[in-house]
Amino acid sequence: MKIKQTLLLLILTLSAFSSCSEAKKENKISICLWTSPSTFDPRIATDAASQRIIENIFNSLVRKDERSNIVPDLALSWTTPNDKTFEFRLRKNIAFHNGEKFSAHDVKFTYESILDSTFNSPFRAAYGIIEEIQVPDSFKVIFKLKKTHAPFLRDLIRGIVPQSAKENFGQKPIGTGAFQLKEFIQDSKVTLLANENYFLGKPKTELVEARIIKEESTRILSLETGQIDILLNNFPEQYFQSFSQNSELKVTEQTGINYTYLAFNCRNEILKDSRVRQAIAFAINRPQLLKNLKNNHAKIAHSLVPESNFYFEPKVSKYDFNLEKASRLLDEAGFEPNEKGQRFTLVYKATSSEESRQKAEIIKNYLAKIGINLKIESYEWATFFTDIKKGNFDLCSLTWVGVADEPDLHHLVFHTESMPPNGANRGSYSNPKLDSLLTLGRTTLDEEKRKEAYSEAQKIVSEELPYLSLWFDNNILVTQKDIEGFEIYSGGEWYSLKNVYRKNEK
């Protein structure tokens, strides 16, 4: 293994000199993607890798700023004449990458195509609240809702596509964004070309190359040898110190809202008992897990809602490491150990990434101490995620990226009506009381009533445990020392790519 890494380092070092000078000559910036995007169609994409590219090719009616506030994007302004009506005035003189003029008709087309049952968008249920979309003129669009929907404005962070979008749009995207797709080589790279006519000003860099590097060790070597200019997260945190001490690199760290959790499949005959889920929670030493996996560059989570959020509820059930309590709960649930000390076997599905496999092994060792045998199955990301979206797992661990700032996420992942294919309640958890609270939370515009509803919802979720909250990741940005302009957004978005430049090229 060491010989392999040494050879790789030598190859990267030798090629770094030519590639760095080539990048400067071409006015090119390179950034690292951890896996291949699945699609470039914003009406379909659910994975974070796709979103990072999409947010640079497309614009939405509104977007989030670096503090997760909603700000205008393609919309100039908006009004709400009543609780069920949203009226948007749009920017003028904006063109898609193919030269077509942007108008309100494109907005209407985007959302109506999502709602079209033949299109099979995973977001169709989320926008089922829309009763009608009106276009009084080319630069005004009105959304009429079937009922009050508090998070609707945030739901409109969705890339707008042209009316001319064809069936293969996911491979040949056309947006209004700062960059347009120049080239995509599966499992190799995504190359973006600056949009010279971008309505907010031409990007400061002509080309952005998102290099797809799945192996963590290769990402690190690529950064250290100058093969990539920007690495945001997606590396083992134990490298933080060595990066910080490298005079050729700059390191910035901020608290984030990307939420990592352990999901339970509540259809499983064993896991449907909340005492089993609670036992597993008590058996996992989360502070130690955080230290081993994240080198403490994250914060233990007790809820889906980050502590900085208005809706955060501090008085939830918490699960400090306690093997005795875990064993007692399993005994009470009727799962006593056999003569070998084993109670039952569960399947834990993981990806083939190093961190995912390591996390699975650590959790397996914890659960073995209370008599639970964990069988680990590892898959490439695409296969893994297909299974998870269908609910084909006993246990798995994933991260919600950039969405934990809106408590309505609870509805998507825990409401009974959000079971696949209608939503992301992949563990098939159902609780009528929670359903009522989550419905109230999204149908009242009274902030205090919303807060009360989500406070109670967080308490129920922490007690029932369809998810075990693990941590909120810190965002760690590492760049070459001559790179400027990249801003960290709380959800890890790449919105600031258009502002990135190399010092000597501004």
N, C-alpha and C positions, 0 to 999 in steps of 0.2 A: 504494500500500500504506500509506504514512504517513497519507494523508488518511482512508483506511478505519479505521485504528487510532485516529486522533484523534476521528473521529465516534463510534466505539464507546466510547472513553473518556468522551466528553461524555455519551452516553446513559446509561452505567453510573453516572457521577458524579451526574447529575440524579436517577436512580432510587434511588441508594444511601441518600439521606437518608430517604426514605419507607420503604424496605425495612428499614433498620436499626432504625428506631423501631417498625415493625410486628413485627419479630422479637423485640424486647425485650418488647413488649406481649403477644405470643403465647407467650412463654417458649420460643422456637424457636432452635435452633442449626443452622447450615448448614455442610456439609462437601462437599468436591469429589470426585466420581467422574470418572474419565478416559474411561469408556465405559459403555454400557448393560449391565446384568447380562443374562445369557442365560436364567437361570431362578432361582427361589427355592427349588427343591427340593434339599436337601442330598444326596440320593441320586443326583443327576445332575450337579450343577454341578462344572465343572472349571476355570472361569475365575476370576481373582482378584477381578474386580468383583462377581461373584455372591457369592463367599465373604465379602466385606466386609459385605454386607447379611445374609447367612445367619447369620453368627456373632453377630448382634444379635437375630435373630428366634428362633433355636433354641439349645438347650443340648445338649451331648454327655454321654456317661457321664463322660468326663474331658476336660480341656483343657490347653493350655499356659499357663504364666504368662509374665511379661515376660522371663524369662531362659530360656524354652523348657523348663522343668521340667514334668513331668506332674503335675497336681493334680486333685482331685475336682471334678466339676461336678454332674451329676444323681446320680452315685454318691456315697455317704457314705464308703465304704471298699471295699477289695477284697483278696482273698487268692488265692494260687496253690497249691492242695493238691499239685499236681504240675506238670510242665513243659507239660502239654497241657490244663490246666483253669484257668479264670479265673472266680472267683465274686465277684459285686458285690452289696453291700447298697445300696439306693436310698433317696433322700430321700422323705419322706412329705409329704402336704398340698401337692402341687404341681399346678397346673392349666394346661391349654393355654389359649390365648387365647380359644377358643370355650366355655370352662367345663368341658370334659371333664377328668376326673381322670387324671393321669399315673400309669402303673404299669409293671411289668416287661413286661407284654404289649405295650406300645408299643415297647419296646426290641426284643423278639423280632420284632414285625411289621416294624420298620424294616430290620433286617438280612436277614430272610427275603425281603422284597420286593426288596432289592438282589440277592440270590442267585437270584431268579426270572428265568429266561432270557427270559420274555416281557416283562419290564419294561425290558430293555436298559440297565441301569445300566453306566456305564464302569468302575465299581468292582467289578463282579461277580467278575472274576478275582482281585482283591486279597483278597476275602473267601472265596475258594474253600477256604481252609484250615479253615474252620469245618465241623465234622462235625455238631454238634447244638447247639441253644440250648434250655435247660431253664428253666422258670419254676416253681420249687417253691412260691412264694407271690407275692403282688402286688408285693412290694418286694425280691425277690431274683431275680437272673438269673444263669445259669451258661452259659458258653461252653465247649464241648468241642471241641478242635481235633484234626485228623487227624494232625498231627505238631507238634513243637516249632516255635514261631514267635516269635523274640525280639522283633520290633518290634510285636507284636500290641496291646499296650496303647496305643501311639501311634496305631495304626490305628483305634482307637475314638474318635478325635476326628471324629465325624460326627454332625450334627444328628439328634435323635430326632423322628420324626413320629408323629402319632396313628394309631391303627388305622383311623380313619374317613377317612384320606387318599384323595381321589378322583383321577381321571385328570388334572384340571386343577390339581393341587396346586402345580405350579411357578409358576402365576400367582396363586393364592390360598393362600399358605402359612399354616399354623397351627402355631405352636411354643409353647414354654414360656419364651422369652427375654425380655429386658428391654424389648424393643419389639415391636410388631406392625405389620404392613404396613397403612398407611392408604390409600396411593395410589401407583401407578406409571404414569408417562407415559413411554413409550419415547423415548429420546434427549433427555429433558428433566429428569426428577427422580424420586426415590424418597422418599416421605414416610413416616416411621416415627412411631408414636404410643406414648408410654410405657405400659408394662404396670403398672397400679396395683397388681396383685396379684403382682408378681414376687417370687419366694421369697427373693431376696437384698436386697430393698428396692426401692421405687419409684425409677426413674431421676431424676436431679436436673433434667432438662430434659423438658418435656412433649412437644415435637416435635423431630425431627431431619429435616432436609431434605437429602438427598444430591443435589446438583445435578450433572447429567451434562454435563460441558463437555469436548468432544473437542479443541478447539483450545487449544494451549498459551498463545498470546498472550491468549486470552479468559480462561483460568484466572488468569493473572497480573493482568490488569486487574480481574477480579472480586474478587480478594483485596485489591488495593490500594484499591479503592473501597468495600470493606466489604460486597460482595454475598455473599461467603462468609466464614465464620468460621475454618474449618480447612482447611489444605491440607497433606497428608502426601505428600511425594515428588511425582512426576509433574509436574515443571516443570524447565525448563533450569537447570542448576546455576549458570550465570553470573549468575543473579538473586540468588544467595545474599547477596552483599555489599549490594545495594540493599535487600533485605528486612531485613538486619541493621541497616542505618542508618535504617530507617523507624521513627520513634518510636511509630507506631500498631500496630506488629507485634511479635511475639515469635518468635524463631527458636531451635530446639533441634536439635542434630545428634548422632547416635549411630551406631556401627558396626552393620551389619545382616548378614543371612544370605541376602538375595535374590540369587540367582546368575544372572548373564547369560552366555550361551554362544553359540557359533556351531556349528550342527549340520550334519553332512554326511550325505547319503544314500548309504549304502554299497552300494545296488543299482545306482547309476549306474556305467556301465562305466569311467569315468575315476576317480571318487572311491573306487571299491572298492580301489584301490591305496593303502595307508597312506602311501607316499612322497609321493603327491600331497597328501594331507591334511597331512602334515608340512611340505611346501613352502609350502602356504597359511599355516600357522601361523608359519613363519619370515618370511613376506612381510608380515605385519601388525604394524605398530609399535604394540603395545598401550599403552605409556606415552603415546604421542602421541594415540592414539585416546581414551584415558581423559581426557586433558587437553582435547581438542576437544569431547567429548560430555558429560563429567561435571564438567569444571572441577576435576578431582582430588578430587571428593567421593565417592570409591569406592576400592576396593583391588584391585589386580590379583590374579586367581585363577589358580591352577595346578592346582586340583582341585575336584571337586564339594563337597568337605567344607571348611567354614571352618576357619581356623587355630586358633580358640578351642575347637574340638571335640576331644573325647577321641580320636576315631578319625582325626584328621588325620595324613597321612603327608607329611613335608617332602621326602623324597628321591624326587621324581618327575621325569620328563623335563620340561624347561622350554624355551621357544622364544623366545629373545631375537631381536630384529629382525636379520635377516641375509639380504639379497637374494641374495648370492652362493651361500650354502648352499641357499636355496630353488630357485634356477635349476639348481644341480647335481643336486638330488633329482629335478626334473622331467626332466632329461636322462637320468638313470639309469632312470627309469620308462619311457623311450621316447617322451616327448613333447617332441621338439625343435621349436624355433620355425621357422616358414616364412619366406619372404623378407620379409614384413611384420613379423616379430618375434612373431607370434601362434602360440600352441600349440593352444588349444581354447577353446570357449565353454561357460559354465555359467550356469544360471538361478538368480538369488537372489530369493527371495520376501520381500516386506516388507509392513508395514501402511502405511496412508496417514498415520500420525502423523509429525510433523516429525522427531522423534528417530530413528524407524525409517528414514525415507528418508535422513536425513543419514548415519546409520551405514552404510547400504548404499552410498552414494556414496563415502564414505571408503574402505571396503573395496574397492570397485571400482577406485579409483585405485591402491591398494596392489598389487592383483593384476595390474593392467595393466603394472606395472614388471617382472613376470616372464613376461609373454606370455599371461596368462589374461584372456580377454574375459568380463566379467560382464554378463549381461543382467538388469536389475532389473525385476521385476514387482511393482507395488504394488496392494493391495486393501484394502477396508474390513475391519475386524477379523473380523467373522463369516465372511466368505468366505475370508479368509486362514487363520484357525484351522481351518476345516473341511478345507481342503487339507492343512495341516500334520498334523493328526490322522490323515489317511489316508496320509501319507507321500508326498504329491504335491509334491515340491520337490527341488532339487539342494542348495542351501544356504539356510539361514534363521537368524535370531537371535531367541532368546526369553529369557525370564527365569523361572526356577523361584522361586515366591514362597512364603516361609515354610516350606519343607520340607527345606532342605539341612542341617538339624540332625540328621537321621536318615540314617545311611549306607545304609540299605536302599533309599533312592531309587535307588541304582545298579541294583537289581534291576528296578525299574519302567522304567528308561530304557535299560538295556544288556543285560539277559538275553534270550536267544533266545526264550523263551516269552512275552516281553512285547511282541512285535511286534503292531501294530494288527490286530484290535480288542481284543486282550487286555491291552494296556498301552501305554506311551508310548515304546517303542523304535521311534520313527518313522523313523529312518534305517536300520532293518533290519540293525543290526550284530550279528554272531554270533561268539562265541569260546568254545569248549567249556571251556577252562581258567578263563576268567572266570566262566562259568556255574557251575562247581563251587565257586568261591570265594564267589560271591554266595549260592548255596544254603547253604553252610556258615555264612555270616554271619548268615543268618536262622533257622538251625535249631539253633544252639548258644546256651546261656545263659551260657557262660563268657566273661566280658568280654575276657580276654586273647586267647582264641582268635578272638573276633570282631574284635578289633583287628588281629591278624595277618592274617586273611582280607581285611579291608578295606584294610589297608596294601598288600598285594600287588595287590589289585584296582585301587587308585588308580594304582599303577605301570603296570599293563597299559593302563588307559584313557589315561594320559598318553602312552604310547608308541604305541598304536594309533590314538588320536584319533578316536573316533566323535563326540566333542565337542571343540571348542577352548574351554577356559575363558577367559573374558574378564575379568569382575570381580565382586566382591561390592559391592552398593550400600550407601552410608551411608543411614540413614533421616534425612530432614530434615523437621522439623515446623515449619510456620509458622501462627501463629494471630493473631487480633486480640488486642490487649493486655488486653482484659477477659475473655478466655476462660481458664478454669481446669479442671483435672482430666483432661486428655487425656494418657495415658501412651503412650510409644513401646514397642512390642513388636518384638523382633528381626526378625520376619517381616513387619512392617508391618500386623499385624492391628488391627482396630478394637474390640477387646474392651472398652476403657475408655470407650466412648461413654456408657454409663450413668452415669458419674461426672462428665461434663462439665457445666459451668454457666457462666453469665455472672456476674461478680463481684457485681453489685448485685442478683442474683436468688437467691442461695443460701438 
